[in-house]
Amino acid sequence: MNLLAVYFALFIGMGIYEYIKRKDFEEFAVAGRRCSATVAGISITASCVGASATIGMTGLAFSVGTPSFWWLGSGAAGLLVLSTFLAAKTRRSGVFTLPDMAEKFISPAARKITALIIIPAWASILAAQYIAAAKAATALSGMDYSTALIGCALVITAYTMLGGQNSILKSDAVQYSLVAVGLGLALYYTGTASPVSLTDVKLQFVNEAFPMSKWTYFMIIVGGSYVVCPMLFGRLFSARGEKQAKQGAFIATAGIALSAVVIVCIGLYARGLAPAGTDADSILTQIVPSVMPGWAGTALLFALLSAIISSADSCLITAATILEHDVIGGSNTTRCRLIMVAIGMGALGIAASGGSILSLLLAANDIYVCGVVAPMFVTILAWGKRPINPRTMLLAIIIGGALGIMAASTGIKAYSFAGVGTSLALSVAALIPSRRLAESQ
């Protein structure tokens, strides 16, 4: 309990420091646009290696083997595309948010629609992170779940509200350091205790438990969410320049890929420590700690909590800044902080309701990727080279999002693929080939 209190106090302290030192909206939303490539890369990595990528991916590796790499591997592939084609242009745009960019590149209507897609999606993800953080805090402190849920929500909301993006960038460095140490210890102790030899494990791209259809879904839908992501774009907007944004995205690509390899290896070693059919979600939270010394097990729990919080704070600031800047249309730091409190408490209410958070997450991801990713990807690529037809691009967002809603409501993934394909086709059709952008203005 004492360690957890010190841990939380550290981040609250970061928030208070940034609150006293920096006041304006640019500092709050994009950290004054001065962060280095290394800081941006570590922060992106920390935000991506969250609860699902640690607990869920370890269990998947235990169940299906090496194809589980694609849980985060698809994200690394998406980040590679982002790094290569979009990162420099994203920073060059000089905007504050992804919807802000949609207005600059497409139209004011595109800004409003993308904002209204992103806000509920990221608020839902925040609710899920609150639940996961509460479970980790309960394991660390022994407090009851309800108290842990409220405590984690208050701490995450408080330090993010106080310091904004500056707090997040600093806390992410600490949090990912703890994640790296915890996963490193888990890899060492499971490797020492397990009779499984990695040299004997068959390296598979896909298999019966993880077929090509699932790989395709991960690469297109999950990977697509990394190519154009309002949360990750926030780090690129915060970079010192185009070079730092691009290098930071490349650093994150390598960091996520390496994290994926480590997590998969832990899950494979666990096959020698637990019988087949063991609950996949218990592998990293129960089976792995059972072969570690007490201090190392505590370090792993802090690593899991850090992985969760580093995603939660990013979700919170993303939703709040978009609501303030793109829906309300202002740049008021005080109001943005109040919005953050409201979103944080709303997400806490969702988390406490016992509703199906997983279904909310899947629905949000389907709608977002189908409606936003392809249009913004094509638009950013075309910016400065070729003009676009705003009405056709807006149609791509609307029809893609509608098909995403169908996928989310029915669970039929064919609608997801149809949504991405349709929005991409319409986005390409929106390009005007006859004249150069300069001639059209």
Secondary structure, 3 states (H helix, E strand, C coil): CHHHHHHHHHHHHHHHHHHHHCCCHHHHHHHHHCECHHHHHHHHHHHHCCHHHHHHHHHHHHHHCHHHHHHHHHHHHHHHHHHHHHHHHHHHCCCCCHHHHHHHHCCHHHHHHHHHHHHHHHHHHHHHHHHHHHHHHHHHHCCCHHHHHHHHHHHHHHHHHHHHHHHHHHHHHHHHHHHHHHHHHHHHHHHHHCCCCHHHCCCCCCCCCCCHHHHHHHHHHHHHHHHCCHHHHHHHHCECCHHHHHHHHHHHHHHHHHHHHHHHHHHHHHCCCCCCCCCHHHHHHHHHHHCCCHHHHHHHHHHHHHHHHHHHHHHHHHHHHHHHHHHHCCCCHHHHHHHHHHHHHHHHHHHHCCCCHHHHHHHHHHHHHHHHHHHHHHHHHHCCCCCECHHHHHHHHHHHHHHHHHHHHHCCHHHHHHHHHHHHHHHHHCECCCCCHHHHC
